Amino acid sequence: MTANHPISRDAARVMNRFDLISRMVRRLHHEEAVIGGIGYSNFDLWAAERRPQNFYMLGSMGLACPIAFGVALAQPHRRVIALEGDGSILMQLGALSTIGAQRPRNLTIVLLDNGAYQITGGQPAASALGTDLVAVARGAGLAQSSWAADEDDFEEQIDRALTEDGPWVIGCRIDNEKPRDTTERDPALIRDRFMRGLGVKS
Ligand SMILES: Cc1ncc(C[n+]2csc(CCOP(=O)(O)OP(=O)(O)O)c2C)c(N)n1
């Protein structure tokens, strides 16, 4: 199904994080940078494919979007994607306003909304209690924000985000399945590999 009009969070299909991230990675082809946020987003990015242009955030909530924003400004010819959990973006909503004000054309934010802080035990997040994060993003100036209606719609939105001017926000409702793997916990290695992957370190 393709969403020809914006749909609400309630109308969006509940999908699977690993499946969505795998679909997204398969559609990349120009050395796009992908920043996986803390929580299970970076675990499933790691599980999907270990690309040198991937960065895996460990330790701090809400930094996938600010890091992706910085990369997008520093390398305007590279497409950049942030994968951020709902709990993490709720801790850093100001990042949406900053990005909404600057509007980098090469940046896409994929919000992975399971309504919970899953990695720390599944405590409910405000996204499960009335906060529509796509509506928040629109209100922050990110006009091209929409929920993915289903997997096909998600792929279409990714394709558009990789070819047309952003910034884009793609909201995805996801289930509470555990991730497929655990990211290697070596921050210095993760940083160095990413810097080499972006061509800023030899
Ligand atoms: C400032 C701060 N508070 C709390 C934590 C502990 N913590 C790490 S990940 C996480 C939950 C992340 O939730 P979300 O972004 O929704 O990702 P999910 O676990 O659902 O994949 C929490 C509470 C932290 N790392 N930093």
The ligand as a Gaussian input file, in Angstrom:
#p B3LYP/6-31G(d) Opt

LIG

1 1
 C       20.705000      10.481000      29.566000
 C       20.435000       9.014000      29.561000
 N       19.397000       8.526000      30.277000
 C       19.168000       7.199000      30.302000
 C       20.000000       6.335000      29.623000
 C       19.727000       4.845000      29.666000
 N       19.169000       4.401000      28.400000
 C       19.949000       3.943000      27.412000
 S       19.081000       3.506000      26.057000
 C       17.637000       3.923000      26.780000
 C       16.321000       3.731000      26.066000
 C       16.352000       4.125000      24.608000
 O       15.022000       4.124000      24.115000
 P       14.726000       4.307000      22.589000
 O       15.528000       5.390000      22.038000
 O       13.248000       4.385000      22.416000
 O       15.299000       2.963000      21.933000
 P       14.859000       1.426000      22.139000
 O       15.540000       0.946000      23.385000
 O       13.362000       1.383000      22.255000
 O       15.395000       0.768000      20.926000
 C       17.831000       4.422000      28.090000
 C       16.739000       4.865000      29.006000
 C       21.071000       6.895000      28.900000
 N       21.924000       6.140000      28.202000
 N       21.266000       8.220000      28.889000

